[in-house]
């Protein structure tokens, strides 16, 4: 995003870059940047809180009005992980006992995912893996967890990005099943702790770590904050 901001500025457009990873934002040095200590995927902070979101936008616009030179600042408010919140979702019962439970689960929540997407949910799959291909992506991680080298398992892209799409698919379905927007990392904890697919990702991560795969490949299969 910082690179795009420089290109846009060179074309005469004024930009402000919002970033959730402080070191990355400061190191890439956009023309104007605002570091927001919020969970990834929530650049304006709190869902369903327009007052908070407008404060973030106002601070961003202040950077445009108050300076004509390169600057990166920290937004003064932070959002920490509310570990006490537990996301509870009633999952569909098993339908096809002949397949791995994670695959059966992923197929079972597809209707909820489609309803949430139709209602305008913005997490979702599709960055690397489309919703139709989520079961195949999970199957690739099942292979890794069972001992297949990750490069031979058929993971359809960079493992961390594929895992993010799987988690996004589940969290989008959870928005429909739970009928509210969880705060901070409650959705991610639910995915990792309570779903069969989450267990597969964790097992694959541990297998890759034990097999000596380079840390960035396995470490970012789950959010570093958890």
BADO-836086 format. One record per residue (C-alpha): x, y, z; residue number from 0. Coordinates in Angstrom, 3 decimals, always signed. Layout:
BEGIN
> X, Y, Z, NUM
...
END
This chain:
BEGIN
> +0.000, +0.000, +0.000, 0
> +2.866, +2.383, +0.715, 1
> +4.254, +1.822, -2.773, 2
> +0.853, +2.553, -4.308, 3
> +0.617, +5.684, -2.175, 4
> +3.934, +6.955, -3.598, 5
> +2.720, +6.240, -7.152, 6
> -0.551, +8.068, -6.525, 7
> +1.265, +11.036, -4.967, 8
> +3.544, +11.230, -8.012, 9
> +0.393, +11.496, -10.113, 10
> -0.837, +14.407, -8.031, 11
> -3.150, +12.626, -5.597, 12
> -2.853, +13.181, -1.853, 13
> -2.888, +9.966, +0.186, 14
> -2.946, +8.655, +3.735, 15
> -2.061, +5.021, +4.387, 16
> -3.655, +3.223, +7.334, 17
> -1.531, +0.380, +8.701, 18
> -2.060, -2.266, +11.387, 19
> +1.576, -3.472, +11.573, 20
> +3.685, -0.671, +12.998, 21
> +7.138, -1.820, +11.855, 22
> +5.892, -2.441, +8.336, 23
> +4.267, +0.972, +8.050, 24
> +7.301, +2.839, +9.395, 25
> +9.771, +0.827, +7.300, 26
> +7.868, +1.303, +4.044, 27
> +7.500, +5.033, +4.758, 28
> +4.369, +6.121, +2.864, 29
> +3.977, +9.848, +2.131, 30
> +1.517, +10.048, +5.038, 31
> +0.775, +7.109, +7.296, 32
> -1.348, +6.405, +10.354, 33
> -0.541, +3.322, +12.434, 34
> -3.645, +1.946, +14.094, 35
> -3.165, -0.670, +16.795, 36
> -6.214, -2.647, +15.709, 37
> -6.722, -6.308, +14.752, 38
> -5.768, -7.072, +11.157, 39
> -8.709, -6.726, +8.810, 40
> -10.282, -3.933, +10.872, 41
> -8.528, -0.780, +9.657, 42
> -11.128, +1.497, +11.264, 43
> -11.208, -0.391, +14.538, 44
> -14.527, -1.382, +16.009, 45
> -17.351, -2.877, +13.939, 46
> -20.752, -1.234, +14.332, 47
> -19.184, +1.762, +16.107, 48
> -19.392, +4.683, +13.651, 49
> -18.292, +7.218, +16.285, 50
> -14.991, +5.363, +16.794, 51
> -14.534, +4.879, +13.049, 52
> -15.124, +8.571, +12.356, 53
> -12.459, +9.496, +14.926, 54
> -9.960, +7.345, +13.017, 55
> -10.925, +8.924, +9.698, 56
> -10.741, +12.421, +11.203, 57
> -7.192, +11.755, +12.402, 58
> -6.247, +10.454, +8.962, 59
> -7.647, +13.550, +7.274, 60
> -5.812, +15.730, +9.797, 61
> -2.545, +14.395, +8.356, 62
> -3.559, +15.729, +4.950, 63
> -4.464, +19.160, +6.284, 64
> -1.611, +19.580, +8.761, 65
> +1.437, +18.521, +6.771, 66
> +2.779, +18.617, +3.233, 67
> +5.782, +16.402, +3.931, 68
> +6.343, +12.727, +4.664, 69
> +5.104, +11.685, +8.077, 70
> +3.943, +8.565, +9.902, 71
> +2.081, +8.864, +13.193, 72
> +0.531, +6.552, +15.762, 73
> -3.203, +6.655, +16.360, 74
> -3.605, +7.289, +20.115, 75
> -6.250, +4.621, +20.817, 76
> -5.626, +0.861, +20.770, 77
> -7.896, -2.174, +20.601, 78
> -6.615, -5.121, +22.585, 79
> -7.672, -8.742, +22.385, 80
> -10.753, -9.265, +24.524, 81
> -9.887, -12.816, +25.497, 82
> -12.883, -13.074, +27.811, 83
> -15.298, -12.965, +24.873, 84
> -16.224, -16.395, +23.556, 85
> -17.844, -16.749, +20.156, 86
> -20.446, -19.508, +20.217, 87
> -21.780, -20.870, +16.933, 88
> -24.109, -23.793, +16.486, 89
> -22.499, -25.810, +13.728, 90
> -24.438, -28.052, +11.343, 91
> -24.436, -31.768, +12.254, 92
> -22.256, -34.233, +10.356, 93
> -23.717, -35.074, +6.973, 94
> -21.158, -37.317, +5.252, 95
> -19.368, -39.564, +7.718, 96
> -17.271, -41.037, +4.908, 97
> -15.077, -37.929, +4.568, 98
> -12.762, -36.129, +6.970, 99
> -14.784, -34.167, +9.561, 100
> -13.119, -30.895, +8.530, 101
> -14.258, -31.368, +4.936, 102
> -17.768, -32.279, +6.029, 103
> -17.813, -29.226, +8.306, 104
> -16.616, -26.829, +5.587, 105
> -19.288, -28.049, +3.208, 106
> -21.921, -27.879, +5.947, 107
> -21.405, -24.163, +6.628, 108
> -21.447, -23.125, +2.972, 109
> -25.088, -22.022, +3.096, 110
> -24.330, -19.753, +6.080, 111
> -21.301, -18.356, +4.245, 112
> -23.394, -17.571, +1.177, 113
> -26.048, -15.817, +3.286, 114
> -23.427, -13.706, +5.049, 115
> -21.730, -12.787, +1.787, 116
> -25.066, -11.848, +0.227, 117
> -25.728, -9.606, +3.242, 118
> -22.457, -7.749, +2.640, 119
> -19.927, -9.482, +4.913, 120
> -16.408, -8.319, +4.091, 121
> -14.146, -11.031, +5.558, 122
> -14.672, -13.976, +3.292, 123
> -12.523, -16.123, +1.094, 124
> -11.261, -15.252, -2.348, 125
> -7.924, -13.546, -1.799, 126
> -6.197, -16.736, -2.929, 127
> -8.838, -19.457, -2.655, 128
> -12.443, -19.065, -3.777, 129
> -15.209, -20.348, -1.532, 130
> -15.856, -23.254, -3.902, 131
> -12.262, -24.435, -3.413, 132
> -12.053, -24.153, +0.385, 133
> -12.662, -27.906, +0.988, 134
> -9.812, -28.782, -1.414, 135
> -7.523, -26.315, +0.372, 136
> -8.401, -27.861, +3.734, 137
> -7.716, -31.298, +2.245, 138
> -4.219, -30.139, +1.308, 139
> -3.539, -29.142, +4.920, 140
> -4.918, -32.498, +6.076, 141
> -2.209, -34.061, +3.939, 142
> +0.445, -31.880, +5.551, 143
> -0.796, -32.788, +9.032, 144
> -0.577, -36.446, +8.041, 145
> +3.037, -36.103, +6.942, 146
> +3.003, -35.025, +3.289, 147
> +5.695, -32.372, +2.653, 148
> +3.939, -29.029, +2.278, 149
> +5.362, -28.430, -1.194, 150
> +3.849, -31.729, -2.356, 151
> +0.475, -31.448, -0.615, 152
> -1.224, -29.325, -3.240, 153
> -1.687, -26.178, -1.154, 154
> -3.069, -23.737, -3.763, 155
> -0.809, -20.800, -2.982, 156
> +1.308, -19.340, -0.183, 157
> +0.339, -21.441, +2.867, 158
> -0.311, -18.487, +5.169, 159
> -2.568, -16.764, +2.644, 160
> -4.466, -19.964, +1.952, 161
> -4.942, -20.472, +5.698, 162
> -6.211, -16.895, +5.969, 163
> -8.805, -17.582, +3.292, 164
> -9.944, -20.724, +5.104, 165
> -10.261, -18.796, +8.355, 166
> -12.038, -15.941, +6.569, 167
> -14.503, -18.403, +5.080, 168
> -15.278, -19.770, +8.542, 169
> -15.468, -16.384, +10.245, 170
> -17.839, -15.120, +7.565, 171
> -20.113, -18.103, +8.143, 172
> -19.824, -17.479, +11.892, 173
> -21.164, -13.936, +11.442, 174
> -24.319, -15.481, +10.048, 175
> -24.528, -18.329, +12.558, 176
> -23.844, -16.145, +15.592, 177
> -25.768, -13.107, +14.289, 178
> -23.349, -10.547, +15.730, 179
> -19.880, -9.143, +15.058, 180
> -17.347, -10.516, +17.571, 181
> -14.750, -8.130, +18.937, 182
> -11.006, -8.402, +18.334, 183
> -9.818, -11.993, +17.927, 184
> -12.879, -13.880, +19.206, 185
> -13.639, -15.183, +15.718, 186
> -10.092, -16.389, +15.142, 187
> -9.987, -18.107, +18.545, 188
> -13.297, -19.820, +17.761, 189
> -11.921, -21.045, +14.443, 190
> -8.733, -22.448, +15.966, 191
> -10.233, -23.840, +19.176, 192
> -13.655, -25.093, +18.141, 193
> -13.656, -26.078, +14.476, 194
> -12.323, -29.166, +12.759, 195
> -10.645, -27.049, +10.099, 196
> -8.903, -24.992, +12.775, 197
> -7.552, -28.164, +14.327, 198
> -6.237, -29.224, +10.919, 199
> -4.414, -25.902, +10.434, 200
> -2.831, -26.164, +13.886, 201
> -1.797, -29.783, +13.266, 202
> -0.293, -28.876, +9.894, 203
> +1.533, -25.954, +11.484, 204
> +3.032, -28.202, +14.149, 205
> +4.030, -30.822, +11.566, 206
> +5.768, -28.200, +9.428, 207
> +7.581, -26.825, +12.465, 208
> +8.702, -30.316, +13.523, 209
> +9.882, -31.085, +9.994, 210
> +12.182, -28.074, +9.994, 211
> +10.251, -25.931, +7.515, 212
> +11.408, -22.312, +7.587, 213
> +9.608, -20.403, +10.323, 214
> +7.821, -17.803, +8.158, 215
> +6.155, -20.633, +6.212, 216
> +4.512, -22.301, +9.230, 217
> +4.384, -19.542, +11.832, 218
> +1.931, -17.330, +9.958, 219
> -0.607, -20.088, +9.368, 220
> -2.322, -18.517, +12.389, 221
> -2.329, -14.837, +13.437, 222
> +0.840, -13.946, +15.301, 223
> -1.229, -12.165, +17.938, 224
> -2.773, -15.456, +19.130, 225
END
